[in-house]
Amino acid sequence: MPEENFAVGQRWVSHTESELGLGCISEVQGRSIEVSFPAADAIRRYAVNNAPLARVRFEPNDIVFDQSGNQLIVQDYQEHNNCLIYACQNDQGTLQVLPEQDLQNSIQFRDPGKRLFIGQIDKNKQFVLRRKALEYDHLSQKSPLYGLMGARVQLLPHQIYIAAQAAQRLSPRLLLADEVGLGKTIEAGLIMHQQWLAGRARRVLVIVPEPLLHQWLVEMLRRFNLHFTLIDAERFTAIHDSGENPFESNQLILTSMKTLLSDTVISSAVTDAQWDMLVVDEAHHLQWQAEKASADYQLVAKLSELVPAVLLLTATPQQTGLASHFARLRLLDPARFSSLAQFEQEEQAYQQITMLIECLLTATDVQSLMQSTHFNALTEKLDQHTLQKLLEPETFAIARQQAFRQLLDYFGTGRLLYRNTRQNVGDFPKRILQRYPLPEDTTEQPWPESDPRIDWLLSWLQSFKPAKALLICQQAEMASELEAFLRVRHGLRTAVFHENMSLLQRDRAAAYFAEQESGAQLLICSEIGSEGRNFQFCHDLVCLDLPQHPDILEQRIGRLDRIGQRHPVTIHVPYIEHSAQHHLLDWYDKGMDAFSEVQTIGENLYQQFSAQLQSVMVSPQDDVAIKALIRETRQQYQILKTQEQTGREKLLAWHSFDPAEAENLLAELESASRPIELADFISDFCDAFGIDHQSHSADTVILMPSEQMQQQDLPALPEEGITGTFQRHKALSREDIAFFSWEHPLIRSAIDTVLSHELGNTAFCTLTDERFPAGTLLIESLCYFDIPAPPGLHSQRYLPCQYRRLVLDEKGRQLTESLPSEILDPLAGRIDKPTARQLVSHARNQIELLIRQTWQTLQHDTQKWINSANHAVEQEINAEVSRLETLQSIQGNSLKAEISLWQHRQSQLLSAISTGQWRLDAIRVIIVTNN
Ligand SMILES: Nc1ncnc2c1ncn2[C@@H]1O[C@H](COP(=O)(O)OP(=O)(O)OP(=O)(O)O)[C@@H](O)[C@H]1O
């Protein structure tokens, strides 16, 4: 560093203490200088020939700040008395003079070029860490499966398939209607997690029945690391009184329909808040009839007009009738489901659509398709464009898939209804009915003493000890009374669970029942209270009474027959012979196998036979009528079941699950998990940022904050530390250990920390590689493509990729392919910092040339990137518009407004993408030494 360069007033930075900010030379005396660092209130004295300082010189177009914090753009500079005077433009566009002494003192250099030339050169290890952070960030964000990997769940094919389908949609609007207990909550969690991580759903509202609040809260946190805030009426009032909308107090809100409907102030506040995603569990309660819609339906209808992504969950979508089912579908996709009459007609034609799809799927080529008996009918249903492609041998395979999707969407069960069945999923235990006929009681005692079913229950429980059983009855009052009777009068270990209890009481009761050793032997639940709950740790269900709708019976059995159940589920039904309940039991058992099989046509049978059933139940001695009811129900059951299996169920099965595709997805998830690389990344990150890390056991580490931590705010690192494993199976069996995946909040925050910090954005290394002459200078740069656009547009998702690594030589030749990081990193040699600074300073002109060449290469490719993103936008939006146009012509209603919304979105996207630009994130200078 030539000593004559130093002059009072000049601005320099320290290589060794960059945190001091911008220094100003306050004294030059003989062979020493004094530098003040006003931002740190520090003074340093250095020997002239050995000062660890770099001169700060801004170039035209650099952004600088004056001492009052005003932002200025450098236009030019001149030297006066060895000091620089900048000519700058302020934000009003006027020119202004800024002597370097007046530059802001608290400067921190982020730009890699600037840092390199002022001597802030980081370690190679830090550069590599940064590159890995960029690569992983990019790879995961780009992967269509990003968001589906990090949940602490088993990767079950039927769930991953649905979640991956949802991930392809910009804002999924779906009805998740898997059979009871197949994991709709988990599917919704996966979809939410994916949308949350992809930045597409920042504000989520989940509405569940009150008894399920806590279960949801815990599942979302434990399995997905999603921290929901629970809003009940009390909490609402507390926050509301401070003037804030309680639904805006957090990003993820969990509430119950009861809370929302308890006060109009609450229901208005929920619709006033802005949401990206709405989830409604047990959605069969949203009832609708042409003349009247229930209050909860009306509220969800209002919300679903405002919220882009909507998930409705129910195992029994038709429990409250076909009209309500249709109305819920219409909430999700009004363009597709516009008329109930048409919807009913479509249901009648499902068998025909199934035949057409079968004809399509079995055809191996154009010839065989044309020879099929259903070919003509098929041509009537397909649009001209798809048909044309279907008749070309080259496009046959793709068009067949497209035609299949169109038939399902336009004429089948739609693209928004997913229903997995035990048949799809496989491997479920059997259901067994145990009947206990009892003689009528003739004593005159009050209930429950007078009830022979209670005597039966007492002796059954005695013989059954210590195994646990769940008893579900229709009413909360009955559940309470019975539980008190068994506990107080007979000293049994029982618990009760119903909708009139507080959240805390219910959770205590469930926990008492779940306790292995000293817990309750019997949990008595009301119908509504138990809906959606997980009780699969027990496998005996007692029904003292039976509900009158097959779907409600299915909900009951589903408390035990759910994922995780390892034993056959036994349903114990004690009943008084020849009573109404006896007939109801026969109707279910002999009329429709309701105990041994999952009901898909329960609602239909209920509609047809409920009147007859009522009359049989009021005159239980009428044997002829009873037999007729069971015979007719059975006949109808068989007819409907065949129709279902060849119509609706088949369409739903096709739409809801593709085993081959699901297998591919699981394989992709497996390979994207890269646990070894993750372990390395964590270890490198901890080294760079001063976090303690040590091995806990195989594939498991303990991370602890330390006093040397450079980044104080690594939000996901708890003060007491965290233990995490990279293995899913271990995380599933050890609740106390976190599941570390690329999606875990701590890892995402580690990646963000690296990328938001400048550490590692400059480096210098030597290279021994005989392919290049000694002395060759190369530059490795890490670049990112940014699109400054409103977040709601999600424009990044259309880019071919957002991150690039480039290696260039002095002649501007690209060596990226011949020097991939796997080759370069092991060959990169360390060089001490002072020498590196000298070399950089010496080769400044060449390095600047290399940086310019990198920029030129990037600029040259910018248009390619923009074109490719535009193409992706057009493809997606044109497909949506063409779908709406087809629906318009099939259904005969105008969808102009919807079409123009999509077109508007397209023009917004195209204009945002056209402003996209590359950013240079990091550079490493490489000098070939060959020694
Ligand atoms: N992929 C999975 N990994 C681990 N556990 C799972 C998985 N999927 C579901 N489960 C467990 O299986 C049980 C049933 O799942 P869930 O509650 O999501 O089903 P559901 O379809 O919503 O039930 P319901 O029809 O009763 O509302 C829960 O205990 C859940 O934690």
The ligand as an ORCA input file, in Angstrom:
! r2SCAN-3c Opt
* xyz 0 1
  N     -48.917    -39.885      7.021
  C     -49.189    -40.127      8.304
  N     -48.185    -40.383      9.158
  C     -48.440    -40.603     10.454
  N     -49.683    -40.594     10.993
  C     -50.722    -40.339     10.189
  C     -50.524    -40.088      8.805
  N     -51.722    -39.864      8.248
  C     -52.627    -39.950      9.234
  N     -52.032    -40.247     10.390
  C     -52.688    -40.415     11.683
  O     -53.881    -41.153     11.429
  C     -54.961    -40.605     12.169
  C     -56.067    -40.207     11.214
  O     -55.640    -39.095     10.469
  P     -56.564    -37.798     10.309
  O     -57.092    -37.329     11.606
  O     -55.824    -36.853      9.446
  O     -57.750    -38.467      9.488
  P     -59.070    -37.799      8.952
  O     -59.290    -38.366      7.587
  O     -58.994    -36.327      9.059
  O     -60.118    -38.371      9.980
  P     -61.684    -38.045     10.118
  O     -62.351    -38.601      8.917
  O     -62.041    -38.746     11.358
  O     -61.815    -36.551     10.233
  C     -54.389    -39.473     12.978
  O     -54.006    -39.971     14.237
  C     -53.166    -39.074     12.212
  O     -52.189    -38.470     13.045
*
